[in-house]
Each structure stands twice: as C-alpha cells, then as structure tokens.
C-alpha cells in the first residue's frame, strides 16, 4: 500500500479514481496524473489496467501525446469483436425493442419471484438492468438499507457478464428526496456510533458508483436532492425530465458537501455555479443543468418510455470492451 490507497480498490479509472482520492484527502500536484499513476500501479488484480498505465508512463516519459495504446486494444478480444459483428444483424429500433422485450420477459418473471430489495425495483431487459428507487411514501428517500442494496446491486452488475448497462431512476414524480433523516435519527447507538456506521455505508455506496466500469445512466424523472443529486452526477450519462431539478441544501442543514460533489460539481459546472449550489443552496432546474453541461438531454416525462428507453436498449447492444476502454480514456 502506498499513500494509504487500498490495494483492493476495484477497476480504477482516471476521473473516478481521482474523485475518490480527493474525497479521501489525497492531494495531487502538477498535472494531477502522477498520483493516479501511483495508485493504478497498485492495481495488481487488474493486469490490463496495470499494463495500460505502464504504456502511458512510457509515452509520457518520451514526451509523446497519449493515444489508444496496444494494451487498451487488447481489451477488444475475439469474443467482443464477435458480439460486435452479431449486433449489426439488428438494424432498426423497433426490432431492438421487440427482441429485448422478449428476452427480458423470462428474466423479469424470475426476478419478480425472487426477493427484491425493500426500496429498489430491479428489472432486466436483455443486457440492460433498470434500478428504480422505490419508496414513494417518502418520495424515494434513501435509508441505510437502501444505500447497502444499491451498492450491492451495482457491484453485482459489474461482475455480471450478461449486463452491459445499468440505468438508475425513481418511482413516480421524484427521483429521490435524498437521505432518510428520520430513519438515520432512529438508528440505535450514540451519535458517534451512528455517524461511523452511516459514513461507512455511504462510502461503500459512493465507491460502487465510482468503480462501476460499464455504462451507468441516470434518468432524473423528478427532483434529485442531496446524496441523490451528488451520486447521479457520478453516472456516465444523465438524462433529465424538464420539470425536475437538482438541490443540495447542505449548508441549510448544517452539513458539508458529500458524494464527491466538492470535486465533481466544480469540474462539471465551474467553481462559481458549484459554490452557488453547495454553499448557497441553489436549486438547479433542468434547463440550467443542460446549459451548464451537467446533463446530456432534457426531455418530457412521456418521452422516457416512448423515445429514451428504446435508445437505451440499443446502447445495451454496444460492445462492452469498447465501452470500458472508452470510459477509461474519458475519465
């Protein structure tokens, strides 16, 4: 272990690992990449990443610009190329939707009969897993068990070769109202014990977002508040309904920024707007989120199923090796 970076940290990637490092108090200097190289060298359990970093170090030491190296190309294995070839046999969106619906039917029946998390609804559509936060009585607030279930779901999906895309959304008119404060207060033990347990569970959930190396999409179907907003912006692509908003009232509650937002918010929207949200409790509308490049698309609520979902099912047909390599380079 070097600089306290855990060796078991799974599947590290540039921006998300840097986010984790900054959130845990590590500071980088210069280009900011040297610390990432140092951390990634510890990833002995991920040989392809280790080789990739060695190639990048070699390129940088020679003063050359980085491009996709041969080690990254190795991730496009024969099986991946085979899946890519087979994916070209489906040409139109209606065909993709029908095929995915048929393939998902048996899976959904099996998942429905199995034990589902208390406040999460899990649905499989071929290679796409939809995770719906399902606690409408409390506007989809997240309690301790929901944090643990969400982390476990992401970690399991990351290991499942049959899943290429995970989509997170909410039931009804809310994406999530954030932390279930009543549940947190009702927990047993002293204040210090509650904080210690809560922080550990929260850290594990945030780490599951950061370490997810497949395609992670958030559909913000309504207000996303607090931890729901900060973790949504850890996703690769964020779609947002035109009536939704992001709200992080941390200082109003006497709290500090969480979920890596002190790093991700300035990176995405600039320091001034990030400070307005994290320090001054600004409520960001969907239109403003689009203006500041926080979300990819703003759409009407009725367009989620009719327009967006067929596109997402199509994304599930993309070669996963290419997705992983692209995410590594982007992040």
C-alpha positions as CSV (number, residue, x, y, z in Angstrom):
1,X,0.0,0.0,0.0
2,X,1.3,3.5,-1.0
3,X,-0.1,6.7,0.4
4,X,-2.9,4.8,2.1
5,X,-4.5,3.8,-1.2
6,X,-6.3,0.4,-0.7
7,X,-4.9,-2.3,-3.0
8,X,-8.3,-3.9,-3.3
9,X,-9.9,-0.8,-4.8
10,X,-11.7,-2.4,-7.9
11,X,-11.3,-1.4,-11.5
12,X,-9.9,2.1,-11.0
13,X,-10.3,4.7,-13.7
14,X,-8.9,8.2,-14.2
15,X,-11.6,10.7,-13.2
16,X,-13.5,8.4,-10.9
17,X,-10.4,7.3,-9.0
18,X,-9.2,10.8,-8.8
19,X,-12.5,11.8,-7.4
20,X,-12.2,9.0,-4.8
21,X,-8.6,10.1,-3.9
22,X,-9.6,13.8,-3.5
23,X,-12.7,12.8,-1.4
24,X,-10.4,10.8,0.9
25,X,-8.0,13.7,1.4
26,X,-5.2,13.0,-1.1
27,X,-3.8,15.9,-2.9
28,X,-2.2,15.9,-6.4
29,X,0.3,18.3,-7.8
30,X,1.3,19.3,-11.3
31,X,-0.8,17.6,-14.0
32,X,-2.6,15.6,-11.3
33,X,-1.9,12.4,-13.1
34,X,1.2,11.3,-11.3
35,X,-0.8,10.4,-8.2
36,X,-3.2,8.4,-10.4
37,X,-0.3,6.5,-12.0
38,X,1.0,5.7,-8.5
39,X,-2.4,4.4,-7.4
40,X,-3.0,2.4,-10.5
41,X,0.3,0.7,-10.2
42,X,-1.1,-0.9,-7.1
43,X,-3.9,-2.5,-9.1
44,X,-2.2,-5.8,-9.4
45,X,-5.6,-7.5,-9.6
46,X,-6.3,-5.7,-12.9
47,X,-3.5,-6.7,-15.3
48,X,-4.9,-4.9,-18.3
49,X,-5.0,-1.6,-16.3
50,X,-1.5,-2.1,-15.0
51,X,-0.2,-2.7,-18.5
52,X,-2.1,0.3,-19.7
53,X,-0.5,2.6,-17.1
54,X,2.9,1.3,-18.0
55,X,2.3,2.2,-21.6
56,X,1.1,5.7,-20.6
57,X,4.1,6.2,-18.4
58,X,6.4,5.2,-21.3
59,X,4.6,7.5,-23.7
60,X,4.6,10.5,-21.3
61,X,8.3,9.9,-20.4
62,X,9.1,10.1,-24.2
63,X,7.2,13.4,-24.5
64,X,4.6,11.8,-26.8
65,X,0.9,12.5,-26.8
66,X,-1.3,9.7,-25.4
67,X,-3.4,7.7,-27.8
68,X,-5.2,4.4,-27.6
69,X,-2.4,2.0,-26.9
70,X,-2.0,-1.6,-27.9
71,X,-2.7,-2.6,-24.3
72,X,-6.1,-0.9,-24.5
73,X,-6.8,-2.5,-27.8
74,X,-6.3,-5.9,-26.2
75,X,-9.5,-5.4,-24.3
76,X,-11.3,-5.8,-27.7
77,X,-11.0,-9.5,-27.5
78,X,-12.2,-12.0,-30.1
79,X,-15.4,-12.5,-28.1
80,X,-16.0,-8.8,-28.0
81,X,-15.5,-8.5,-31.8
82,X,-17.9,-11.4,-32.3
83,X,-20.5,-9.7,-30.2
84,X,-20.0,-6.5,-32.3
85,X,-20.5,-8.4,-35.5
86,X,-23.6,-10.1,-34.2
87,X,-25.0,-6.7,-33.1
88,X,-25.0,-5.5,-36.6
89,X,-27.7,-8.0,-37.6
90,X,-30.4,-5.9,-35.8
91,X,-30.9,-2.8,-37.9
92,X,-33.9,-0.9,-36.6
93,X,-35.0,0.4,-33.2
94,X,-38.4,-1.4,-33.3
95,X,-36.6,-4.7,-33.8
96,X,-34.3,-4.0,-30.9
97,X,-37.2,-3.1,-28.6
98,X,-39.2,-6.2,-29.5
99,X,-36.2,-8.5,-29.2
100,X,-35.1,-7.0,-25.9
101,X,-38.7,-7.2,-24.5
102,X,-39.0,-10.9,-25.5
103,X,-35.6,-11.7,-24.0
104,X,-36.4,-9.7,-20.8
105,X,-39.8,-11.3,-20.2
106,X,-38.5,-14.6,-18.7
107,X,-35.8,-12.7,-16.7
108,X,-38.3,-10.3,-15.3
109,X,-40.6,-13.1,-14.2
110,X,-37.7,-14.8,-12.5
111,X,-36.6,-11.6,-10.8
112,X,-40.2,-10.8,-9.7
113,X,-40.4,-14.2,-8.0
114,X,-37.1,-13.7,-6.2
115,X,-36.6,-11.5,-3.2
116,X,-36.3,-7.8,-4.3
117,X,-34.6,-5.1,-2.2
118,X,-37.0,-3.3,0.1
119,X,-36.8,0.1,-1.7
120,X,-35.3,-0.9,-5.1
121,X,-37.1,-2.4,-8.1
122,X,-34.8,-4.4,-10.3
123,X,-35.8,-5.2,-13.9
124,X,-33.7,-6.9,-16.6
125,X,-34.1,-6.0,-20.3
126,X,-31.6,-8.2,-22.0
127,X,-28.2,-6.7,-21.2
128,X,-29.8,-3.6,-19.6
129,X,-30.6,-3.6,-15.8
130,X,-33.0,-0.9,-14.7
131,X,-32.8,0.0,-11.0
132,X,-35.8,2.0,-9.8
133,X,-35.6,3.7,-6.4
134,X,-39.0,2.7,-5.0
135,X,-40.0,4.4,-1.7
136,X,-42.9,6.6,-2.9
137,X,-44.3,7.1,0.6
138,X,-41.1,9.1,1.4
139,X,-40.6,10.5,-2.1
140,X,-37.9,7.8,-2.7
141,X,-35.8,8.8,0.3
142,X,-32.8,6.5,0.9
143,X,-32.2,4.8,4.2
144,X,-29.3,2.8,5.4
145,X,-30.6,-0.4,3.9
146,X,-31.3,1.3,0.5
147,X,-27.7,2.5,0.5
148,X,-26.4,-1.0,1.0
149,X,-28.8,-2.5,-1.5
150,X,-27.8,0.0,-4.2
151,X,-24.1,-0.6,-3.6
152,X,-24.6,-4.4,-3.7
153,X,-26.7,-4.1,-6.9
154,X,-24.0,-2.1,-8.7
155,X,-21.2,-4.3,-7.5
156,X,-23.1,-7.4,-8.6
157,X,-24.0,-6.0,-12.0
158,X,-20.3,-5.0,-12.5
159,X,-19.4,-8.7,-12.2
160,X,-22.2,-10.0,-14.3
161,X,-21.1,-10.6,-17.9
162,X,-24.7,-10.6,-19.0
163,X,-25.2,-6.9,-18.0
164,X,-23.7,-4.1,-20.1
165,X,-25.8,-1.1,-18.9
166,X,-27.3,-0.1,-15.6
167,X,-30.0,2.6,-15.5
168,X,-31.0,4.3,-12.3
169,X,-34.3,6.2,-12.0
170,X,-37.1,6.8,-9.5
171,X,-40.7,5.8,-8.9
172,X,-43.4,8.4,-9.5
173,X,-42.7,12.1,-9.5
174,X,-39.4,12.0,-7.6
175,X,-36.0,10.7,-8.5
176,X,-35.1,10.8,-4.8
177,X,-35.5,13.2,-1.9
178,X,-32.1,12.2,-0.6
179,X,-31.2,10.8,2.8
180,X,-34.0,9.5,5.0
181,X,-33.2,11.7,8.0
182,X,-35.9,10.1,10.2
183,X,-34.5,6.7,9.7
184,X,-31.0,7.9,10.4
185,X,-32.0,9.5,13.7
186,X,-34.0,6.5,14.8
187,X,-31.0,4.2,14.4
188,X,-29.7,2.7,17.7
189,X,-26.5,3.8,19.4
190,X,-24.6,7.0,20.3
191,X,-24.3,9.9,17.9
192,X,-20.7,8.9,17.2
193,X,-21.6,5.3,16.5
194,X,-24.4,6.3,14.2
195,X,-22.1,8.6,12.3
196,X,-19.4,6.0,12.0
197,X,-21.9,3.4,10.7
198,X,-23.6,5.8,8.4
199,X,-20.3,7.1,6.9
200,X,-19.1,3.6,6.2
201,X,-22.3,2.6,4.4
202,X,-22.3,5.9,2.4
203,X,-18.6,5.4,1.5
204,X,-19.3,1.9,0.2
205,X,-22.2,3.2,-2.0
206,X,-20.3,6.1,-3.4
207,X,-17.4,3.7,-4.1
208,X,-19.8,1.4,-6.0
209,X,-20.7,4.3,-8.3
210,X,-17.1,5.3,-8.8
211,X,-15.8,1.7,-9.5
212,X,-18.6,0.7,-11.9
213,X,-16.7,0.2,-15.2
214,X,-19.7,-0.4,-17.5
215,X,-22.2,2.1,-18.8
216,X,-24.0,3.8,-15.9
217,X,-27.0,6.0,-16.8
218,X,-29.2,8.2,-14.6
219,X,-32.7,9.2,-15.7
220,X,-33.7,12.1,-13.4
221,X,-37.5,11.7,-13.6
222,X,-38.1,14.3,-10.8
223,X,-36.4,16.3,-8.1
224,X,-33.0,14.9,-7.0
225,X,-32.0,16.1,-3.6
226,X,-28.8,15.8,-1.5
227,X,-27.0,12.5,-1.9
228,X,-29.3,11.6,-4.8
229,X,-28.1,14.6,-6.8
230,X,-24.4,14.1,-6.0
231,X,-24.3,10.4,-6.9
232,X,-26.4,10.9,-10.0
233,X,-23.6,13.1,-11.3
234,X,-21.2,10.2,-10.9
235,X,-23.0,8.4,-13.7
236,X,-21.6,8.4,-17.2
237,X,-24.7,9.9,-18.8
238,X,-27.5,11.8,-17.2
239,X,-30.9,12.4,-18.8
240,X,-33.4,14.7,-17.1
241,X,-37.1,15.5,-17.3
242,X,-37.9,19.1,-17.9
243,X,-39.8,19.6,-14.6
244,X,-37.0,18.0,-12.5
245,X,-34.3,19.8,-10.5
246,X,-31.1,19.3,-8.5
247,X,-31.0,20.6,-5.0
248,X,-28.1,20.2,-2.5
249,X,-29.2,22.1,0.7
250,X,-26.1,21.1,2.7
251,X,-25.4,24.3,4.5
252,X,-29.1,24.9,5.2
253,X,-29.0,21.6,7.1
254,X,-25.6,22.3,8.8
255,X,-23.8,19.7,6.7
256,X,-21.0,19.7,4.2
257,X,-20.8,18.5,0.6
258,X,-21.0,14.7,0.1
259,X,-20.8,12.1,-2.6
260,X,-17.6,13.6,-4.2
261,X,-19.6,16.8,-5.1
262,X,-16.8,19.1,-3.9
263,X,-14.8,17.6,-6.8
264,X,-17.4,16.7,-9.5
265,X,-19.5,19.9,-9.3
266,X,-16.7,22.4,-10.0
267,X,-15.4,20.0,-12.7
268,X,-18.7,19.8,-14.4
269,X,-20.2,23.3,-14.0
270,X,-17.4,25.6,-12.9
271,X,-16.4,26.8,-9.4
272,X,-18.9,29.7,-9.2
273,X,-22.0,27.7,-10.0
274,X,-20.8,24.8,-7.9
275,X,-20.3,27.1,-4.9
276,X,-23.8,28.5,-5.5
277,X,-25.2,25.0,-5.3
278,X,-23.1,23.5,-2.5
279,X,-22.7,26.6,-0.3
280,X,-25.8,28.8,-1.1
281,X,-28.4,26.0,-1.6
282,X,-29.2,27.0,-5.2
283,X,-31.9,24.9,-6.9
284,X,-30.7,23.9,-10.4
285,X,-33.5,23.5,-13.0
286,X,-33.3,21.0,-15.8
287,X,-32.8,23.8,-18.3
288,X,-30.0,25.3,-16.3
289,X,-28.4,21.8,-15.9
290,X,-28.4,21.5,-19.7
291,X,-26.9,24.9,-20.0
292,X,-24.0,24.1,-17.7
293,X,-23.4,20.6,-19.3
294,X,-24.5,18.7,-16.2
295,X,-27.0,16.6,-18.2
296,X,-26.9,15.2,-21.7
297,X,-30.5,15.7,-22.7
298,X,-33.7,17.3,-21.3
299,X,-37.0,15.6,-22.3
300,X,-40.7,15.4,-21.5
301,X,-41.8,12.8,-19.0
302,X,-43.8,10.9,-21.5
303,X,-40.7,10.7,-23.8
304,X,-38.9,8.4,-21.3
305,X,-40.7,5.3,-22.4
306,X,-41.5,6.3,-26.0
307,X,-38.3,7.9,-27.0
308,X,-35.4,7.4,-24.5
309,X,-35.9,3.8,-23.4
310,X,-35.6,2.4,-27.0
311,X,-32.3,4.2,-27.3
312,X,-31.1,2.8,-24.1
313,X,-32.0,-0.7,-25.1
314,X,-29.9,-0.1,-28.3
315,X,-27.0,1.0,-26.1
316,X,-27.1,-2.4,-24.5
317,X,-26.1,-3.9,-27.8
318,X,-22.8,-1.9,-28.0
319,X,-19.6,-4.0,-27.5
320,X,-18.7,-3.8,-23.8
321,X,-15.0,-4.0,-24.4
322,X,-15.2,-0.8,-26.4
323,X,-17.3,0.9,-23.7
324,X,-14.9,0.0,-21.0
325,X,-11.8,1.2,-23.0
326,X,-13.6,4.4,-23.9
327,X,-14.6,5.1,-20.3
328,X,-11.0,4.6,-19.2
329,X,-9.8,7.2,-21.7
330,X,-12.6,9.7,-21.0
331,X,-12.4,9.5,-17.2
